[in-house]
Amino acid sequence: MPTLHEAPVPVPPVPAGVPLRLRAAAPALWRVIDRRGVVIGHLQAIAHADGIRYRARRFQASARAFLDLGEFWSAGDALDCLRFAR
């Protein structure tokens, strides 16, 4: 599935009470930052025939590569994946 490079994608809302913030990293890609200011991963919007899916990604230093943790229909679910899969 292609990423959403053609059109701007609005910043997904962070659910109320979730101690994370998003910073743009590229079109359809945001850095996920915790309350201490540490980047805990990336949230990527992915085009899908039925709408937008959100991919949770984390950098794995030992492999020097990003590890996809999963794809979700909800940005909130992808953010929860990054929060709790530490």
Secondary structure, DSSP 8 states (H G I E B T S, - for coil): --BS-SS--------TT--EEEEEEETTEEEEEETTS-EEEEEEEEEETTEEEEEEEEEETTTTEEEEEEEESSHHHHHHHHHH--
